[in-house]
Amino acid sequence: MVEPYTAAAWAVSVSSMLVVGITGWVGRRVVGYVEETRNEAQAAHETAEKAVRVLRGEEGIDDAGLVEDVRSHRRALVDEGIYPPKATDGGESDA
């Protein structure tokens, strides 16, 4: 016959091993999720930085300088009196 304290000690040992195992598994899953999220955020940050460099026209990037192109086009439209567009009645042009 097994002593009651021995059976209780065995039950406590087994349950504590299960708790530690489950906790370790959950911890690994959480760490994996955090690392995956961090990697995705870092990739998005790098993409955004490249987009800003393209818009600003920094050297070494093909087809750069879109912001300056938009500003120069807008200045040309303002100088010609085309921008901002003038409201017309009925949407017809003045021509």
C-alpha positions, -999 to 999 in steps of 0.1 A, spaced: 0 0 0 12 35 -8 13 60 19 -11 89 14 17 115 17 37 97 -10 7 97 -34 1 134 -27 38 142 -32 37 123 -65 5 142 -76 20 175 -67 52 167 -86 34 156 -117 11 186 -117 39 210 -111 58 195 -141 27 199 -162 24 235 -152 60 242 -159 58 225 -193 26 244 -203 41 277 -190 73 271 -211 52 263 -242 31 294 -238 63 315 -231 79 302 -263 47 310 -283 46 345 -269 83 352 -276 78 338 -312 49 361 -317 67 392 -304 98 384 -326 75 380 -357 57 413 -349 90 430 -344 104 417 -377 72 429 -396 74 463 -380 111 467 -389 104 457 -425 75 482 -427 98 509 -412 125 502 -438 99 504 -466 86 537 -452 121 552 -450 128 542 -486 95 558 -497 105 590 -480 139 590 -496 122 585 -530 98 613 -524 125 637 -513 148 628 -542 178 617 -523 207 605 -545 212 569 -554 175 560 -559 160 558 -594 130 579 -602 135 601 -572 123 636 -564 86 633 -567 80 660 -541 100 685 -561 83 675 -593 48 681 -577 59 714 -563 74 726 -596 42 715 -615 20 732 -590 41 765 -593 37 763 -631 0 758 -628 -4 787 -604 18 809 -627 -5 801 -656 -36 808 -636 -49 772 -639 -44 762 -602 -65 763 -581 -93 754 -605 -120 780 -608 -156 770 -603 -178 771 -634 -215 770 -637 -226 737 -651 -191 723 -655 -187 738 -690 -153 752 -700 -147 788 -709 -133 779 -744 
